[in-house]
Amino acid sequence: CTAPAATLARLQLPLSRLKTGTPPRLDGTTIDFASLEPQPSEEPPLPFSYMNEGGQVAQASRLISCHKTYTNARTHAIVAANAHQLPAYES
């Protein structure tokens, strides 16, 4: 439990998880990138915002490649077995 969550729990406030859609942060030193499919950035890099159209991407020289991996039946079984722990979107 994080320090902010511990403080809220100590105050007896309800705790729950938020679903943000943010991908997990992984320690790159623990990944075998040679076994993954590289997905480099566009050349030249394209900005996300139309307000930056024709402009350059800030820190373009620091971009790193993404890498694609795949799931399998075992991965799907683990996710299905733990689906009850996933936060749900509320409308």
N, C-alpha and C positions, 0 to 999 in steps of 0.2 A: 504494500500500500504506500502511496506517495505521501510526502509530508502534508500537502494541502488536503488530501483525502483523510489522513489521520486526524487532522485538526477538525474537519467537518464531522467525522465520526465521533470524536470526543465531545463535540457540541450536540450530539445526537440528531444531526441533520441527515436526511435520507441521501444515500449514495446510489448512483447507477452509472452505467457506461454510456458514452455518447458514440454514435456512429458518425464518423467524420468523412469516411471515404479516403482517408489518408493512408497511403501504402506503408507497410512496416519499415522501420529503419533497420538496416542490416549492417553488421560489421564486415566491411569489405575484405578484411584479412582472413575471414573464415570461408570465403567463397572460391571455388575452383572455376574461375572465369573461362579457362581453356575448354571446359566441357559445355559451355553455354553458347548460344547463338548471339553474336554481337548485333546491336541496332544503333549505329552511330547517329549523331545529330545531323540535321540537314546542312548542306554547304551551299551557300552561306546560311548560318542560323537564321531562322525566321522568328520575329517577335510574336508574342501571343496577342498583343493588343493592336487593334486597328489604329489607335492613337499614336503608335510608334511606326506606322507604315512608312517604309522607305528609310527608316532609321536603323541603327545597329543594335544588336542585342548586347546589353550590359554584361561585361565579363565573359564575352563569347570565347575568349581564349582559355577559360577555365572549365568549359563544358566537358563532360565525360560521357562515354558511350553507355547506353543501357544494354542489358543483356536479357534475352528471352529464355525462359525455361518452361517445362511442360509438367503437367500433373499426370497421374496414373490412377488406376483403380484403388490402390492402397491409400493414396492421398485423398481421394474422394470419400473413402470409408472413414478416414480420420475426421474429416470435416463434418460428414453426416452424423457421426457419433457425438460430436461436440457442438452441433448446431444450436442446441438449447442455451449455450453460453454466449452466443453472438447477440449484440445489441440489435434492436429492430428500429427501422425508420418509423417515425410517427408522422402521420399526415395531419 
